[in-house]
Amino acid sequence: MSRLFVLGAGITAAALMAGVAQTAAAADVHYGECKVTGKWASHPFKPVIPGQLTVEVNMPAPGWWNGNSPDTIKSGYEYCMAANIAYRAGIPKLKVKNVAWDGLVAGQTRNFDLALSEISITDKRKKVVDFSVPYFESTMGVLVRKGEHVTPENIRDKLIGVEGGSTGASFVTDKIKPAKPARQFSGEAGLFTALAAHQIQVVVTDTSIVLAQQGKSHGRLVVVGQYDTGETYGALYPKGSKNQKAMNTIIESLIKDGTLKKLADQYLAAAWGASPNSVPTWKIH
């Protein structure tokens, strides 16, 4: 009996030491300004690059990723969502990569664990990439210069700008059906610059994105309407990623325990400066 007791004591001591080491490791981990929740390494997986969670994004994305370059990002809804995923996976470092939108949704980027970039889940995209469970609902917003008269009835006659390869581009072509083909841009920056420069009259893309741009414009740009498309955002995974199950489990836990809701309240409401509920919902005419 004494021998069994000593063996048990040894196991207990080892377990305690391991627990202390794990607690110490978790305490030393920081991801920018993000406050992490849950338990360190509760759902571990092996990232593509050992010791770091590699996350792709197409910038800029204020509110979602706050910073002008990958190295300056310290906060934002999706950045802190990624930080919480890394924490619950037991991964001490978070690496952000800014990539081209077209290549990202076409499955052409490599050596990353997941992408978080307000990406709508579509059947077409599922052919080349995989998606997580949905984590955010989205509508399609209409952004114009202040004073530009755009209505559900006359939007077809306006020169519309869209982001190439986006669901906004498909929505404009297939549903709004403008008299003039929409102008396509390779990223949000070029899209909004063209609107400010009077090269286009309207931008149609995710309401969350145009609300953020409205907030940054100091009153020069206005979101005048939104279309309810039933879209949802999901984390994008490389096709066939072995870590999908673990990451989905973590994302589901972040939804269930209210972490993502808190991130939305903290970062998105401040960046948008307005609630999506304040934007009129338009019908296709």
C-alpha positions as CSV (number, residue, x, y, z in Angstrom):
1,M,0.0,0.0,0.0
2,S,2.8,2.4,0.9
3,R,4.4,1.8,-2.5
4,L,1.2,2.6,-4.3
5,F,0.8,5.7,-2.2
6,V,4.3,6.9,-3.1
7,L,3.7,6.3,-6.8
8,G,0.4,8.1,-6.6
9,A,2.1,11.0,-4.9
10,G,4.7,11.1,-7.6
11,I,2.1,11.3,-10.3
12,T,0.3,14.0,-8.4
13,A,3.4,16.0,-8.0
14,A,4.2,15.7,-11.7
15,A,0.7,16.7,-12.6
16,L,0.9,19.7,-10.4
17,M,4.3,20.7,-11.9
18,A,2.8,20.4,-15.4
19,G,-0.2,22.5,-14.4
20,V,2.1,25.2,-12.9
21,A,4.2,25.2,-16.1
22,Q,1.1,25.4,-18.3
23,T,-0.3,28.3,-16.2
24,A,3.0,30.1,-16.4
25,A,3.2,29.6,-20.2
26,A,-0.4,31.0,-20.6
27,A,0.4,34.0,-18.3
28,D,3.3,35.0,-20.5
29,V,1.3,35.0,-23.8
30,H,0.0,38.3,-25.1
31,Y,-1.7,39.1,-28.4
32,G,-1.6,42.8,-28.9
33,E,-4.3,44.5,-26.9
34,C,-6.7,41.5,-27.0
35,K,-8.2,40.1,-23.8
36,V,-8.3,36.3,-24.2
37,T,-10.9,34.1,-22.6
38,G,-11.4,30.4,-22.0
39,K,-8.7,27.9,-21.1
40,W,-5.2,27.9,-22.5
41,A,-4.6,24.9,-24.9
42,S,-8.1,23.5,-24.4
43,H,-8.3,22.4,-28.0
44,P,-4.7,22.0,-29.3
45,F,-3.7,21.5,-32.9
46,K,-0.5,21.7,-34.9
47,P,-0.3,24.9,-36.9
48,V,1.3,25.1,-40.4
49,I,4.3,26.9,-38.9
50,P,5.3,25.6,-35.4
51,G,4.6,28.0,-32.6
52,Q,2.5,30.5,-34.5
53,L,-1.0,30.8,-35.8
54,T,-0.8,32.2,-39.3
55,V,-3.9,34.2,-40.3
56,E,-4.5,35.8,-43.7
57,V,-6.5,39.0,-44.2
58,N,-7.1,41.5,-47.0
59,M,-6.5,44.9,-45.6
60,P,-7.6,47.6,-44.8
61,A,-10.5,46.4,-42.5
62,P,-11.1,49.0,-39.7
63,G,-13.0,47.6,-36.8
64,W,-12.0,44.1,-37.8
65,W,-8.2,44.6,-38.0
66,N,-7.1,47.9,-36.5
67,G,-3.8,49.0,-38.1
68,N,-2.2,50.1,-41.3
69,S,0.0,47.0,-41.8
70,P,0.2,43.5,-40.4
71,D,2.9,44.5,-38.0
72,T,0.9,47.4,-36.5
73,I,-2.3,45.5,-35.8
74,K,-3.0,45.1,-32.1
75,S,-6.8,45.0,-31.9
76,G,-10.1,44.5,-33.8
77,Y,-12.9,42.0,-33.9
78,E,-11.2,39.4,-36.2
79,Y,-7.7,40.0,-34.9
80,C,-8.9,39.3,-31.3
81,M,-11.0,36.4,-32.6
82,A,-7.8,35.0,-34.0
83,A,-6.0,35.7,-30.7
84,N,-8.6,33.7,-28.8
85,I,-8.3,30.8,-31.3
86,A,-4.5,30.8,-30.8
87,Y,-4.9,30.9,-27.0
88,R,-7.3,28.1,-26.8
89,A,-5.1,26.1,-29.2
90,G,-2.1,26.7,-27.0
91,I,-0.2,28.6,-29.7
92,P,1.9,31.5,-28.3
93,K,2.3,33.7,-31.4
94,L,-0.1,35.2,-33.9
95,K,1.2,36.0,-37.4
96,V,-0.9,38.2,-39.7
97,K,-0.4,38.1,-43.5
98,N,-2.0,40.7,-45.8
99,V,-3.0,39.0,-49.1
100,A,-4.8,39.8,-52.3
101,W,-8.6,39.2,-52.1
102,D,-8.9,37.4,-55.4
103,G,-6.2,34.9,-54.6
104,L,-7.5,34.3,-51.1
105,V,-11.1,33.3,-52.1
106,A,-9.8,31.4,-55.1
107,G,-7.7,29.1,-52.9
108,Q,-4.4,30.4,-54.3
109,T,-2.7,31.4,-51.1
110,R,-0.4,29.0,-49.2
111,N,1.2,28.3,-45.8
112,F,-1.6,29.6,-43.5
113,D,-3.9,28.2,-40.9
114,L,-7.0,30.2,-41.5
115,A,-8.2,33.5,-43.1
116,L,-10.5,36.0,-41.3
117,S,-11.5,38.7,-43.7
118,E,-15.3,39.2,-43.6
119,I,-15.6,36.3,-46.1
120,S,-19.1,35.3,-47.1
121,I,-19.7,31.6,-47.3
122,T,-20.7,30.5,-50.8
123,D,-21.1,27.2,-52.6
124,K,-18.8,28.5,-55.4
125,R,-16.0,29.2,-52.9
126,K,-16.5,25.9,-51.2
127,K,-15.2,24.2,-54.3
128,V,-11.6,25.5,-53.7
129,V,-11.5,26.3,-50.0
130,D,-13.2,25.1,-46.8
131,F,-15.2,27.2,-44.3
132,S,-15.8,27.2,-40.6
133,V,-19.2,27.4,-39.0
134,P,-20.7,30.9,-39.6
135,Y,-19.7,33.5,-37.0
136,F,-21.3,36.7,-38.3
137,E,-24.4,37.7,-40.3
138,S,-24.0,40.2,-43.1
139,T,-26.1,42.3,-45.5
140,M,-25.1,44.3,-48.6
141,G,-24.7,48.0,-48.1
142,V,-24.9,51.0,-50.5
143,L,-22.3,53.7,-50.0
144,V,-22.4,57.1,-51.8
145,R,-20.8,60.5,-51.5
146,K,-22.9,62.9,-49.4
147,G,-25.4,64.7,-51.6
148,E,-25.5,61.9,-54.3
149,H,-29.1,61.0,-54.9
150,V,-29.3,57.2,-55.0
151,T,-32.5,55.3,-54.4
152,P,-33.7,51.7,-54.8
153,E,-35.5,53.0,-58.0
154,N,-32.5,54.7,-59.7
155,I,-29.5,52.7,-58.5
156,R,-29.5,50.7,-61.8
157,D,-28.7,53.9,-63.7
158,K,-25.6,54.7,-61.6
159,L,-22.0,53.7,-62.1
160,I,-21.4,51.1,-59.4
161,G,-18.1,50.0,-58.0
162,V,-17.5,46.5,-56.5
163,E,-14.7,44.4,-55.3
164,G,-13.7,41.8,-57.9
165,G,-14.5,38.3,-56.8
166,S,-16.7,39.4,-54.0
167,T,-20.3,38.4,-53.3
168,G,-21.1,42.1,-53.8
169,A,-19.9,41.9,-57.4
170,S,-22.2,38.9,-58.0
171,F,-25.1,40.6,-56.3
172,V,-24.8,43.7,-58.4
173,T,-24.5,41.8,-61.7
174,D,-27.2,39.2,-60.9
175,K,-29.7,41.1,-58.8
176,I,-29.4,44.8,-59.3
177,K,-28.5,44.4,-63.0
178,P,-27.1,47.9,-63.7
179,A,-27.5,49.6,-67.1
180,K,-23.7,50.0,-67.2
181,P,-21.4,47.1,-66.1
182,A,-20.1,47.6,-62.6
183,R,-16.5,48.6,-62.3
184,Q,-14.4,46.0,-60.5
185,F,-11.5,46.8,-58.1
186,S,-8.9,44.5,-56.6
187,G,-9.4,45.7,-53.1
188,E,-11.4,47.9,-50.8
189,A,-8.8,50.7,-50.8
190,G,-9.1,51.3,-54.6
191,L,-12.8,51.0,-54.4
192,F,-13.2,53.7,-51.8
193,T,-10.6,56.0,-53.5
194,A,-12.5,55.8,-56.7
195,L,-15.7,56.8,-55.0
196,A,-14.1,59.8,-53.3
197,A,-12.5,60.8,-56.7
198,H,-15.9,60.7,-58.5
199,Q,-14.8,57.9,-60.7
200,I,-17.9,55.9,-59.6
201,Q,-21.1,57.0,-58.0
202,V,-21.9,54.0,-55.7
203,V,-20.1,51.3,-53.8
204,V,-22.0,48.1,-53.1
205,T,-20.3,45.7,-50.6
206,D,-20.9,44.3,-47.1
207,T,-22.8,46.7,-44.9
208,S,-20.3,46.2,-42.1
209,I,-17.5,47.4,-44.4
210,V,-19.2,50.5,-45.8
211,L,-20.4,51.5,-42.3
212,A,-16.8,51.5,-41.2
213,Q,-15.8,53.6,-44.2
214,Q,-18.6,56.0,-43.5
215,G,-17.3,56.4,-40.0
216,K,-13.8,57.3,-41.3
217,S,-15.0,59.8,-43.9
218,H,-15.9,62.6,-41.5
219,G,-19.3,62.9,-43.1
220,R,-18.2,62.8,-46.8
221,L,-19.6,59.3,-47.4
222,V,-23.0,58.0,-46.4
223,V,-24.6,54.5,-46.3
224,V,-28.0,55.1,-47.7
225,G,-29.4,51.6,-47.8
226,Q,-28.8,47.9,-47.4
227,Y,-30.0,44.7,-49.1
228,D,-30.8,41.6,-47.0
229,T,-29.0,38.8,-48.7
230,G,-28.9,36.2,-45.9
231,E,-25.1,36.0,-46.1
232,T,-22.9,34.9,-43.3
233,Y,-19.1,35.2,-42.7
234,G,-16.9,32.2,-42.0
235,A,-13.3,31.5,-41.3
236,L,-11.6,30.3,-44.5
237,Y,-9.4,27.2,-44.3
238,P,-7.1,25.7,-46.9
239,K,-8.9,23.0,-48.7
240,G,-8.7,19.7,-46.7
241,S,-7.0,21.3,-43.7
242,K,-6.5,18.7,-40.9
243,N,-7.2,21.4,-38.3
244,Q,-10.7,22.2,-39.3
245,K,-12.4,20.2,-36.6
246,A,-10.4,21.8,-33.8
247,M,-10.8,25.3,-35.1
248,N,-14.5,24.8,-35.6
249,T,-14.8,23.6,-32.0
250,I,-13.0,26.7,-30.8
251,I,-15.1,29.1,-32.9
252,E,-18.3,27.4,-31.7
253,S,-17.1,27.9,-28.1
254,L,-16.4,31.6,-28.8
255,I,-19.9,32.0,-30.0
256,K,-21.5,30.0,-27.2
257,D,-19.7,31.7,-24.3
258,G,-20.3,35.2,-25.7
259,T,-16.7,36.2,-26.5
260,L,-17.5,37.1,-30.1
261,K,-20.5,39.2,-29.0
262,K,-18.3,41.1,-26.7
263,L,-15.7,41.7,-29.4
264,A,-18.5,43.1,-31.7
265,D,-19.7,45.4,-29.0
266,Q,-16.1,46.6,-28.3
267,Y,-14.7,47.0,-31.8
268,L,-17.4,47.1,-34.5
269,A,-19.8,49.5,-32.9
270,A,-17.0,52.0,-32.3
271,A,-15.6,51.6,-35.8
272,W,-18.9,51.9,-37.6
273,G,-20.3,54.9,-35.6
274,A,-23.8,53.6,-36.5
275,S,-25.9,50.5,-36.0
276,P,-26.8,48.5,-39.1
277,N,-30.4,48.7,-37.8
278,S,-30.4,52.4,-38.5
279,V,-29.8,51.8,-42.3
280,P,-33.0,51.5,-44.4
281,T,-33.5,48.0,-46.0
282,W,-34.0,48.2,-49.7
283,K,-35.9,45.9,-52.1
284,I,-34.8,45.1,-55.7
285,H,-36.9,47.2,-58.1
